[in-house]
Amino acid sequence: MGGDYGPEVIVPAAVDAAREGTAIVLVGDADRINAELVRFDTNGLDIRVHHSTQIVEMHDKPSDALRRKRDSSIQVACKLVKDGQADGVVSAGHSGASVACGMFILGRIKGVLRPALAGVMPTEKAPVILIDVGANVDSKPQHLLQFGLMADVFAKDVLGMENPSVGVLSIGEEEGKGNATVKEAFDLFRESRMNFIGNVEGRDIFTGNVNVAVCDGFVGNVALKLSEGLAKSMGNILKEELKRSWLSKLGALLSLRAFKRFRTVTDYAEYGGAPLLGLKGLVVVCHGKSNPKAILNAIRMASKSVENKLHEHLAEGLAVHKDLSETKATPNAA
């Protein structure tokens, strides 16, 4: 029920996902959902509607989703996962509420200090995972290490990367650059079994030379929003320039196929949403302005995560590095 468009966007994507073989539970106002469903041929599709009476609005606090709105679609959806009636949640609604419900209803995998949002972004080569992109605005070195560990497993299980390269986002490539947290995290990563390539700078994110870029949620969210804004502005500027003269219009027409390929590569909808890694159940947080294509790809991501047993592999990966990530953690790290 959340996001800028609600059932009008979620339902078409869910129907397409069901046609691909994914069982779907649509949680929210049954009347509004069914009003959208009747527009499609759903015969033989595994789709059911689970009614809930409340919606977390964008002006609500994340805590409202837990305390005041216990029958909200996001809380009910998370409870379905906890009760074993669903395998994962995909939401384009209030991201803070999605994170809060995921953490407090589903709980953390044993050993996880803090769950993290893994944003998947386009690059010149393979996609890059930027983690964390907003779940934790203040992080300790041990948290950054676990973010990297979880993104490493996600890259292998869901994106099909055999040996993903992992870097810590800093203000310089050289060892010793960055604040105290980044410097200590660097040492922890160097002791890990990951394919750690050292520090990476903001300009390295889109080159494709690193598969996982690790940072705290404050830096990650700023980088994510900056990237989204830059891509949109560059597209608008290019569009205006191409309309300036008949010659530029002709050039645009001849380059139409290239522009379409460029749009596909830079479109956030290609990757759907950001999984909240580290929970006992799967939660994928989508952009509030997600279109049906983005929601469908988020559902595909969730489905592939379940099929490839992502959560089991996350627990295994964390266990291997248990001494490194937990024994140095402070008492209030969780």
C-alpha positions as CSV (number, residue, x, y, z in Angstrom):
1,M,0.0,0.0,0.0
2,G,3.0,2.3,0.4
3,G,5.1,4.2,-2.1
4,D,4.0,7.1,-4.3
5,Y,1.6,4.9,-6.4
6,G,0.4,2.1,-4.2
7,P,-1.6,-0.9,-5.8
8,E,-1.6,0.8,-9.3
9,V,2.1,-0.1,-9.5
10,I,2.5,-3.1,-7.2
11,V,-0.3,-5.2,-8.7
12,P,0.8,-5.2,-12.3
13,A,4.3,-6.2,-11.3
14,A,3.0,-8.9,-8.9
15,V,0.9,-10.4,-11.7
16,D,3.9,-10.5,-14.0
17,A,5.9,-12.2,-11.3
18,A,3.2,-14.7,-10.7
19,R,3.2,-15.5,-14.5
20,E,6.9,-16.3,-14.1
21,G,6.1,-18.8,-11.3
22,T,6.5,-16.8,-8.1
23,A,3.7,-17.2,-5.5
24,I,2.4,-13.8,-4.5
25,V,0.6,-12.5,-1.4
26,L,-0.7,-8.9,-1.8
27,V,-1.0,-7.3,1.6
28,G,-3.2,-4.2,2.1
29,D,-6.7,-2.8,1.5
30,A,-8.4,-5.7,-0.2
31,D,-11.0,-3.5,-2.0
32,R,-8.3,-1.4,-3.6
33,I,-6.1,-4.4,-4.5
34,N,-9.0,-6.3,-6.0
35,A,-10.0,-3.3,-8.0
36,E,-6.6,-3.4,-9.7
37,L,-6.5,-7.2,-10.0
38,V,-9.7,-7.4,-12.0
39,R,-7.9,-5.6,-14.8
40,F,-5.7,-8.7,-15.4
41,D,-6.3,-12.3,-16.3
42,T,-5.1,-14.1,-13.2
43,N,-6.6,-17.5,-13.9
44,G,-4.2,-20.2,-12.8
45,L,-1.9,-17.7,-11.1
46,D,-0.8,-18.2,-7.5
47,I,-1.9,-14.8,-6.1
48,R,-3.9,-14.2,-2.9
49,V,-4.9,-11.1,-1.1
50,H,-4.3,-10.6,2.6
51,H,-6.3,-7.7,4.0
52,S,-4.9,-5.1,6.3
53,T,-6.6,-2.0,7.5
54,Q,-3.7,0.6,8.0
55,I,-1.1,2.3,5.9
56,V,2.2,3.9,7.1
57,E,2.3,7.3,5.6
58,M,5.5,9.1,4.6
59,H,5.1,11.6,7.4
60,D,4.8,8.8,10.0
61,K,7.8,7.9,12.2
62,P,9.2,4.4,11.8
63,S,8.2,3.6,15.3
64,D,4.5,4.3,14.3
65,A,4.6,1.3,12.1
66,L,5.4,-0.8,15.2
67,R,3.3,0.8,17.9
68,R,0.3,2.7,16.5
69,K,-0.2,0.9,13.2
70,R,0.0,-2.7,14.1
71,D,-2.3,-3.7,11.2
72,S,-0.3,-1.7,8.6
73,S,0.5,-3.6,5.4
74,I,4.2,-3.6,6.1
75,Q,3.9,-5.0,9.6
76,V,1.4,-7.6,8.5
77,A,3.6,-8.6,5.6
78,C,6.6,-9.1,8.0
79,K,4.5,-11.1,10.3
80,L,3.5,-13.4,7.4
81,V,7.2,-14.1,6.9
82,K,7.8,-14.7,10.6
83,D,4.9,-17.1,10.7
84,G,6.2,-19.0,7.7
85,Q,3.3,-18.0,5.4
86,A,5.7,-16.1,3.1
87,D,9.4,-16.2,2.3
88,G,10.1,-12.5,1.9
89,V,8.7,-8.9,1.7
90,V,9.0,-6.4,-1.1
91,S,7.9,-2.9,-0.2
92,A,8.0,0.5,-2.0
93,G,6.6,2.2,1.1
94,H,8.1,4.0,4.1
95,S,11.7,2.8,4.1
96,G,12.2,3.5,7.8
97,A,9.1,1.5,8.6
98,S,10.3,-1.3,6.4
99,V,13.6,-1.4,8.2
100,A,12.1,-1.1,11.6
101,C,9.5,-3.9,11.0
102,G,12.1,-6.1,9.5
103,M,14.5,-5.7,12.4
104,F,12.0,-6.0,15.3
105,I,9.5,-8.5,13.8
106,L,11.8,-10.8,11.9
107,G,14.9,-10.3,14.1
108,R,18.6,-10.6,13.2
109,I,20.5,-13.7,12.1
110,K,22.6,-15.0,15.0
111,G,25.9,-13.0,15.1
112,V,24.7,-10.0,13.1
113,L,25.5,-6.8,14.9
114,R,23.4,-4.6,12.6
115,P,21.4,-5.3,9.4
116,A,22.4,-3.2,6.4
117,L,20.7,-2.0,3.2
118,A,22.6,-3.2,0.1
119,G,22.0,-0.8,-2.9
120,V,22.7,-2.3,-6.3
121,M,24.0,0.4,-8.8
122,P,24.9,0.3,-12.5
123,T,28.6,0.8,-13.5
124,E,30.6,0.7,-16.7
125,K,31.0,-3.0,-16.2
126,A,29.2,-5.3,-13.7
127,P,26.8,-3.7,-11.1
128,V,28.3,-2.6,-7.8
129,I,26.8,-3.2,-4.3
130,L,27.0,-0.1,-2.1
131,I,26.4,-1.0,1.5
132,D,25.1,0.4,3.8
133,V,22.7,2.9,2.0
134,G,20.7,4.1,5.0
135,A,19.9,1.6,7.7
136,N,22.8,2.7,10.0
137,V,23.9,6.3,10.1
138,D,26.5,5.7,12.7
139,S,28.6,2.5,12.4
140,K,31.6,1.0,14.1
141,P,34.5,-0.8,12.2
142,Q,33.0,-4.2,13.1
143,H,29.7,-3.2,11.6
144,L,31.5,-2.2,8.3
145,L,33.2,-5.6,8.3
146,Q,29.9,-7.4,8.6
147,F,28.3,-5.2,5.9
148,G,31.1,-6.3,3.6
149,L,30.7,-10.0,4.5
150,M,27.0,-9.9,3.9
151,A,27.4,-8.0,0.6
152,D,30.0,-10.5,-0.5
153,V,27.6,-13.4,0.0
154,F,24.8,-11.5,-1.7
155,A,27.0,-10.8,-4.7
156,K,27.8,-14.5,-5.1
157,D,24.3,-15.9,-4.5
158,V,22.1,-13.3,-6.2
159,L,24.3,-11.5,-8.7
160,G,26.3,-14.5,-9.7
161,M,29.8,-13.1,-9.0
162,E,32.4,-15.8,-8.3
163,N,35.0,-13.8,-6.4
164,P,33.6,-10.3,-5.8
165,S,36.2,-7.6,-5.1
166,V,35.5,-5.6,-1.9
167,G,36.7,-2.1,-1.0
168,V,36.1,0.4,1.8
169,L,34.8,3.8,0.6
170,S,37.3,6.4,1.8
171,I,38.8,9.8,0.8
172,G,41.9,8.2,-0.7
173,E,43.1,4.9,-2.0
174,E,46.2,4.7,0.1
175,E,46.3,2.8,3.3
176,G,45.9,5.1,6.3
177,K,43.4,7.4,4.6
178,G,40.0,8.1,6.1
179,N,38.6,8.7,9.6
180,A,39.3,6.4,12.6
181,T,36.4,4.1,11.8
182,V,37.6,3.6,8.2
183,K,41.2,3.0,9.2
184,E,40.2,0.3,11.8
185,A,37.8,-1.3,9.4
186,F,40.6,-1.4,6.8
187,D,42.7,-3.6,9.1
188,L,39.7,-5.9,9.8
189,F,39.0,-6.4,6.1
190,R,42.7,-7.1,5.5
191,E,42.5,-10.0,8.0
192,S,39.3,-11.4,6.4
193,R,39.0,-14.1,3.8
194,M,37.3,-11.7,1.3
195,N,38.8,-10.5,-1.9
196,F,39.7,-7.2,-0.3
197,I,41.3,-4.6,-2.6
198,G,41.7,-1.8,-0.1
199,N,40.3,1.7,0.0
200,V,38.2,3.0,-2.9
201,E,37.1,6.5,-3.6
202,G,33.7,7.8,-4.7
203,R,34.8,8.1,-8.3
204,D,35.6,4.3,-8.3
205,I,32.0,3.3,-7.7
206,F,30.8,3.7,-11.3
207,T,34.0,2.3,-13.0
208,G,33.1,-1.3,-12.2
209,N,36.5,-1.9,-10.8
210,V,35.1,-2.9,-7.4
211,N,32.1,-5.1,-6.9
212,V,31.3,-4.2,-3.2
213,A,31.9,-0.7,-1.8
214,V,31.4,-0.6,2.0
215,C,30.5,2.5,4.0
216,D,28.2,3.6,6.8
217,G,24.6,4.4,6.1
218,F,25.0,8.2,6.2
219,V,27.7,8.3,3.5
220,G,26.0,5.5,1.5
221,N,22.6,7.3,1.4
222,V,24.2,10.6,0.4
223,A,26.1,8.8,-2.4
224,L,23.0,6.9,-3.5
225,K,20.8,10.1,-3.7
226,L,23.6,12.1,-5.3
227,S,23.9,9.4,-8.0
228,E,20.1,9.3,-8.6
229,G,20.0,13.1,-8.9
230,L,23.0,13.3,-11.1
231,A,21.7,10.7,-13.5
232,K,18.3,12.4,-13.8
233,S,19.8,15.9,-14.3
234,M,22.3,14.7,-16.9
235,G,19.4,13.1,-18.8
236,N,17.4,16.3,-18.7
237,I,20.4,18.4,-19.8
238,L,21.1,16.0,-22.7
239,K,17.5,16.0,-23.7
240,E,17.4,19.8,-23.9
241,E,20.7,20.0,-25.8
242,L,19.4,17.5,-28.4
243,K,16.4,19.7,-29.0
244,R,18.4,22.9,-29.7
245,S,18.6,22.6,-33.5
246,W,17.5,20.5,-36.4
247,L,21.0,19.1,-36.7
248,S,21.1,17.9,-33.1
249,K,17.6,16.4,-33.5
250,L,18.8,14.5,-36.5
251,G,21.8,13.2,-34.5
252,A,19.5,12.2,-31.7
253,L,17.3,10.3,-34.1
254,L,20.3,8.4,-35.5
255,S,21.6,7.6,-32.0
256,L,18.2,6.5,-30.6
257,R,19.2,2.9,-30.2
258,A,22.4,3.9,-28.2
259,F,20.3,6.2,-26.0
260,K,17.9,3.4,-25.2
261,R,20.8,1.1,-24.2
262,F,22.3,3.9,-22.1
263,R,18.9,4.4,-20.3
264,T,18.7,0.6,-19.6
265,V,22.2,0.6,-18.1
266,T,21.6,3.6,-15.8
267,D,18.0,2.8,-14.8
268,Y,17.7,2.0,-11.1
269,A,14.6,-0.1,-12.1
270,E,16.9,-2.7,-13.6
271,Y,17.9,-3.8,-10.0
272,G,14.6,-3.3,-8.3
273,G,15.4,-2.5,-4.7
274,A,17.8,-2.8,-1.8
275,P,17.7,-6.0,0.3
276,L,18.0,-5.5,4.1
277,L,20.7,-8.0,4.8
278,G,21.2,-9.7,8.1
279,L,17.6,-10.5,9.1
280,K,16.0,-13.9,9.7
281,G,13.7,-13.2,6.8
282,L,14.0,-11.3,3.5
283,V,13.0,-7.7,3.2
284,V,13.6,-5.7,-0.1
285,V,13.2,-2.0,0.1
286,C,12.2,-0.3,-3.1
287,H,12.3,3.4,-4.2
288,G,9.1,5.3,-3.4
289,K,8.7,6.2,-7.0
290,S,9.2,2.7,-8.3
291,N,7.5,1.7,-11.5
292,P,6.1,-1.8,-12.3
293,K,9.5,-2.8,-13.9
294,A,11.4,-1.9,-10.7
295,I,8.9,-3.8,-8.5
296,L,9.0,-6.9,-10.8
297,N,12.8,-6.9,-10.6
298,A,12.7,-6.5,-6.8
299,I,10.4,-9.6,-6.7
300,R,12.8,-11.5,-8.9
301,M,15.7,-10.5,-6.6
302,A,13.7,-11.7,-3.6
303,S,12.8,-15.0,-5.3
304,K,16.4,-15.7,-6.3
305,S,17.6,-14.9,-2.8
306,V,15.2,-17.5,-1.4
307,E,16.0,-20.1,-4.1
308,N,19.7,-19.8,-3.5
309,K,19.4,-20.0,0.3
310,L,20.9,-16.5,0.8
311,H,20.2,-16.5,4.5
312,E,21.9,-19.8,5.2
313,H,25.0,-18.6,3.4
314,L,24.9,-15.3,5.2
315,A,25.0,-17.2,8.5
316,E,27.8,-19.4,7.3
317,G,29.9,-16.4,6.1
318,L,29.5,-14.6,9.4
319,A,30.4,-17.7,11.3
320,V,33.7,-18.0,9.5
321,H,34.6,-14.5,10.5
322,K,33.0,-14.7,14.0
323,D,36.2,-14.0,16.0
324,L,37.2,-11.1,13.7
325,S,33.8,-9.3,13.8
326,E,32.5,-10.1,17.3
327,T,35.4,-10.3,19.8
328,K,36.5,-6.7,19.1
329,A,33.0,-5.3,19.2
330,T,32.1,-3.0,22.0
331,P,29.3,-4.1,24.4
332,N,26.7,-1.7,23.0
333,A,27.6,-2.5,19.3
334,A,24.3,-4.3,18.8
